[in-house]
Amino acid sequence: MLEKQEIESLNLVQDIQANGQRASTYDATVGNIVVRGKIINEEAFTLEPRHIAWVISKESFNLPNNITGLATLRTGWTHRGVLALNVGIVDPGWHGPLGTIIVNFSNVDFDINKGEPFLRLLFHKHADTDACEVKKSQPDYIKDIRVRSNLFSDTFLDMGSLADDVAKKIFALPKLVVVLTFIGLIIAVMALFVPIAWDVWSKYEKNNAQLTAELDVLKEQVKSLQEEKKLAPVVAQNPDKPKSSPPHATGKGEN
């Protein structure tokens, strides 16, 4: 693995930044930020939770055919819930900037500031290879990233797209399956509510019969009271009138 002095002497990093130099590595710094095909011109960008951004290095890297690079996201970013989707090997023969897709997996906003380190690179020297040289200027590389970024949604695991896909899968089922599912749903609802309705109806019928019987008893009682009321005045009529005595007999011997 190459150290700081070897990295400098071999001119592996163009436009080298002082805050990117380490004893045995080099930290690429933020040069451009691209979101959904748009270059962010501000010096800082706030990456919201679950949102995606492309970050491109300010530096360009020149790897000869006997040096391979290994790029990893800065630990300070990963500890704050930000992860890169495409870090890894930098092949021999690469000449150009480096970029990565980052996703904010935390539940708070994350600020990306231009000029701050974001990628840590290790350089390994090995035997010469027959690797093909690939050269990318900063403008060309940024152009490619803008095109690629348009292929991604604004957020990781876009819930709107997932919901649409699930809905399409459901309604793309064979018609018979959909019908059987609908019938099964109706049966399930009936199995839940029919016993409840039957219990309520049974209690209603029982209470109704009881109330009818009680009402018949009350009618009989009212009828009896009405009949007693009609008889009472006949018995009580002229209670003070003396009973009539039989008429006196008359005859010839009466004086």
Buried (B, 14 or more C-beta within 10 A) or exposed (E): EBEEEBBBEBEBBBEBBEEBBBEEBBBBBBBBBBBBBEBBEEEEBEBBBBBBBBBBBBBBBBBBBBBBBBBBBBEEBBEBBBBBEEBEEBBBBBBBBBBBBBBBBBEEEBEBEBEBBBBBBBBEEEEEBEBEEEEBEBEEBBEBBBEBBEEBEEBBEBEEEEEEEEEEEEEEEEEEEEEEEEEEEEEEEEEEEEEEEEEEEEEEEEEEEEEEEEEEEEEEEEEEEEEEEEEEEEEEEEEEEEEEEEEEEEEEEEE
